[in-house]
Amino acid sequence: MNSSGILQILLYGVVVTVGAVPLGLYMARVYQGERTWFSPVLGPVERALYKLCGIRPTEEQHWTTYAFATLAFNLVGLLVIYGLMRLQAVLPFQARFNPAGEAAVAPDLAFNTAVSFATNTNWQAYGGESTLSYLTQMMGMTVHNFTSAATGMAVLVALVRAFTRKSTKTVGNFYVDAIRSIIHILLPLSVVLTLVLVWQGVPDNLDPYVTATGLEGGTQSIAQGPVASQIAIKQLGSNGGGFFNANNSHPLENPTALNNFVDMVLLILISAGLVFSFGRMIGDTRQGRALFIAMGLMLIVGIGVVYWQEAGGNPLVHAMGVDMSSGDLAPGGNMEGKEVRFGIANSVIWAAATTGSSNGSVNAMYDSFTPLGGMVPMMNLMLNEVIFGGVGSGLHGMIVNVIITVFIAGLMVGRTPEYLGKKMEAREVKLAVLCILLFPLSVLGFGALSIVLPAGKAAIAAGGPHGLSETLYAYLSTSANNGSAFGGFSGNSLYQNTMLGVAMLLGRYLVIIPTLAIAGSLAAKKTVPSSAGTFPTHGTLFIVLLIGVILIVGGLTFFPVLALGPIVEHLMLGAGTTF
């Protein structure tokens, strides 16, 4: 660890916080239908879409109708992207939109990828530049980066809106919330970021691949295409799927240090901003600030632990007499799997932020991290990415944990728990517990099958505890709709494409439905005025209790498997042995 790396981490935290506050207040105005600076330009576009799609913006939906609209919208999108991949070799304008002549994607891989992008997971069991045509990248991946992000934002808004309603049966209109998310938030920011990325050297064109001849006479095909426009929304929408197989470690996807820093900030910015939107929409900014502090503390601690481990280096290499200290001519530490252009500090910031935010993009290979360094991104996934999380999905996951926390606090003092003036009764607590239990059921259930069935074991490259870590991470990543992976896990097989696809579906929609059920239940309740016995949910005590509940629930659920994976591997590494 050195002063330069620590300064980069502090700068990152400051920039995210400074940017999140005004963006959060702007997004709150958008969802409340208030006028913004961009309303004269974007308002007519929004109204035109309502008219074109036959949407009545003033007509609100019961939570069951809202949930049905969410599922139907995503199902149609899933089928469209599946069809694009299966037909990409025969669609018109092949010379322009498929210059590399990519063949149809295999059915199981197409299913896995369609589910992946529809659920905001962006798990990629393929190399983008060698599998997908330009048309599929644009009409399939880029479009779904918008729609899947808008889905998460809409579900969050419905839940937040429920806290402000009194004895009503509706939670809003899914189509209105999704369209506002795209038109007023995701699209304008994506246009600006695309221009920044092109300025930094990221290509965005429809030109054919370039064949280059190296110094030794060998040839290489260099892919290009509509890259910048996809990368912009992949970061802003916490999607994470790269145009290139190497994701953000690819020099054309992430060419400069400035590009890297901007990407790191934007992959978490909207999620962080939505916390402040929450505070403004409920009329109590202290509540949003408390959640932001809880999330921020967990993120900073995670970054610190990974940085400490990676900067310390590999003890086996150190035992060989290699100097692993940093200096003017050497980065020091464990540089295996990391880009020299970015170094350790930027790699660990990205690793912690992308797994805490449901983004899933990478600028380093986590399979090469030290055991405890790789365990922190794994633990971020185990907490179901409530450290800001995906756009919308992270905050509604945090609110579910808040419900559990106030329930526990209510048991301590012998009162019916309440939050923001709403009593948390049996129905809300049961639904919150259901949201929390579905995630480990998917991870541990599918993970266990994968390490005992021959078809599942075929994907595991390493033996011993590291092989367990690879498998566990894969099902954590897909069930949490993250999409990152330990590189040694081979997911492109009929078995893994199918099972990982099912895990993605369960991790997304079996959490959305009970979340919307909670919203419907809260909207129907009366608001209870606070009293002397009301447990304050904006102070230090509540923040500590909330973090404790999150860590204890995650620890009780996943500690046994962590002990068999990265913890054992760390102990073996310290003893000088490996599998």
Number of C-alpha atoms within 10 A of each C-alpha: 18 14 8 9 18 14 12 15 19 11 12 17 16 12 13 19 17 12 16 25 19 14 18 23 19 22 25 23 15 21 21 12 12 11 12 14 8 11 15 10 10 16 15 11 14 18 16 12 14 16 11 9 10 9 14 13 15 9 10 17 17 19 26 15 16 25 21 14 16 21 16 12 17 21 15 12 21 21 14 16 25 22 19 23 27 19 14 22 17 14 12 11 10 17 12 14 21 23 16 18 16 18 17 18 21 11 15 17 24 21 22 26 26 27 28 31 32 31 32 36 33 33 31 23 21 17 14 20 21 14 17 26 25 28 22 23 25 19 13 23 27 24 18 29 29 27 24 25 28 27 29 25 29 28 27 27 27 26 27 23 22 27 24 18 21 15 13 15 19 23 30 24 23 27 22 21 23 23 21 23 23 21 19 22 18 22 17 13 16 23 14 12 22 21 15 16 27 15 12 19 16 25 20 18 13 17 17 18 15 11 11 12 11 9 7 6 8 8 11 12 11 12 19 21 22 19 26 28 24 24 30 27 29 30 28 30 33 33 36 32 32 28 30 20 17 18 24 23 24 17 15 21 26 22 17 17 14 13 18 22 17 17 23 25 22 23 30 28 27 31 28 31 27 29 29 28 29 26 21 20 21 18 13 14 16 15 20 21 18 21 28 22 13 21 24 17 15 19 22 16 13 24 23 20 17 27 25 18 20 26 26 18 20 20 17 15 14 14 10 8 8 11 13 19 16 14 9 6 6 11 16 20 24 22 20 18 16 20 18 12 13 17 19 25 24 23 28 32 25 27 30 29 29 33 34 32 30 36 32 32 32 25 24 26 21 26 19 18 23 23 26 20 27 24 23 23 26 26 23 28 29 27 27 29 29 28 31 34 33 36 32 26 31 26 29 28 25 24 20 22 23 23 23 23 23 24 22 15 19 17 12 10 11 9 13 15 24 22 21 19 17 23 19 23 15 11 12 23 19 15 20 23 15 16 21 20 14 15 23 23 16 22 25 17 13 23 24 16 14 23 18 10 11 11 14 22 17 16 21 19 14 15 12 13 22 25 22 22 27 27 29 24 26 28 30 33 33 32 30 32 34 35 31 29 28 22 15 18 21 20 26 17 16 15 18 25 21 18 21 27 26 19 26 32 20 21 27 21 16 15 22 23 21 19 28 24 21 23 27 27 24 30 27 18 19 16 19 13 9 14 7 6 8 16 19 16 21 16 13 13 11 20 21 11 18 25 18 13 17 18 16 14 16 19 15 9 17 17 16 11 15 20 13 15 21 25 20 17 23 21 14 15 17 13 11 12 11 15 11
